[in-house]
Amino acid sequence: MSLKLGRKPETPPTSGHKTPLPTVKKLSSRGDILSCLEPRRAYAVSAFAHLDPGFPEIAKWHVANQGERFALCLVARGLFPTYMLTMGDSSILEFLLGSVGLPGRAFITCEPEHLDTIKSFYEFEWHLLMKRMVVTRDTFTSANEKAMRLKPSHVGEVNRLYALEHSGNFTSAQLRRGVFYGVWQDERLVAVAGTHLIASTYNIAYVGNVMTHPAHRNHGLATICVSSVTSKLLEQCDEVVLNVESYNLPAVRTYTGLGYADHCQIIEGVGHRKSFVGAIINSVCRKLGLIPKYEGRMEPDG
């Protein structure tokens, strides 16, 4: 027996002129998917990685069209929690989400105007309004000092630093596949910046995992690390993006000084389905300790 979860979209009036319902389909052609993503490259950066055949998650691309308007939903399973990204027209998105299979729990990226729609289907455990910034080779301004490229053998030091305020669970494979730079003092790693993903096939990369030891903040170390990561990424990608909380003024000044510019606002958060099944999944995850307390993003403090 199958369960249809989520709120059923409202049915248009039966009398008078009837607007055709959106047409929902699953995209499998890379060309069709790119035609949706390319106009919003910086916003959809995470989606590009899921087009890579080597990416470990299984991605499903759903789109709903109504005339010239559309909405897209990416559901990428395989890691915990499942990743979900939405883009497009909010009213069509509601119809789309009510027509496809959604994960019980997901890390969600959406546009701010999608938040109310998604809240019809998901109870957020936390969510943040983030500023997405982008830099290109033409706008990038490198810091005067350089950080050191981190190797897979440095994973212990990386996790030691992250564990001061966040979960330190990086693997040596992540350091090998990504681009991570750090600053050392007295043979200890005191600042680091890295990548969330690199989609070199599509000429875009995503900087993240920025952290400075509390005792070494306000000395420009994060600026040096982010600059070094960005410089390396721009050797192989045309655009590099990152997220920052708007109220984190030191981080905003750091990124602006490196040539990053505001692109758009996004919502990121973790939510579980508003359903009996979703409630069970969420309860089990909490009992197993799989829902960490949110303690803020790893962003530069100078």
Secondary structure as GFF3:
##gff-version 3
##sequence-region A 1 302
A	DSSP	beta_strand	23	27	.	.	.	ID=ss1
A	DSSP	alpha_helix	30	37	.	.	.	ID=ss2
A	DSSP	three_ten_helix	38	40	.	.	.	ID=ss3
A	DSSP	alpha_helix	45	49	.	.	.	ID=ss4
A	DSSP	beta_strand	58	66	.	.	.	ID=ss5
A	DSSP	beta_strand	69	77	.	.	.	ID=ss6
A	DSSP	beta_strand	82	88	.	.	.	ID=ss7
A	DSSP	alpha_helix	90	97	.	.	.	ID=ss8
A	DSSP	beta_strand	105	110	.	.	.	ID=ss9
A	DSSP	three_ten_helix	112	114	.	.	.	ID=ss10
A	DSSP	alpha_helix	115	119	.	.	.	ID=ss11
A	DSSP	beta_strand	122	136	.	.	.	ID=ss12
A	DSSP	beta_strand	148	149	.	.	.	ID=ss13
A	DSSP	three_ten_helix	152	154	.	.	.	ID=ss14
A	DSSP	alpha_helix	155	162	.	.	.	ID=ss15
A	DSSP	alpha_helix	172	177	.	.	.	ID=ss16
A	DSSP	beta_strand	181	185	.	.	.	ID=ss17
A	DSSP	beta_strand	188	199	.	.	.	ID=ss18
A	DSSP	three_ten_helix	200	202	.	.	.	ID=ss19
A	DSSP	beta_strand	204	212	.	.	.	ID=ss20
A	DSSP	three_ten_helix	214	216	.	.	.	ID=ss21
A	DSSP	alpha_helix	221	233	.	.	.	ID=ss22
A	DSSP	beta_strand	239	245	.	.	.	ID=ss23
A	DSSP	alpha_helix	249	257	.	.	.	ID=ss24
A	DSSP	beta_strand	261	273	.	.	.	ID=ss25
A	DSSP	alpha_helix	276	287	.	.	.	ID=ss26
###
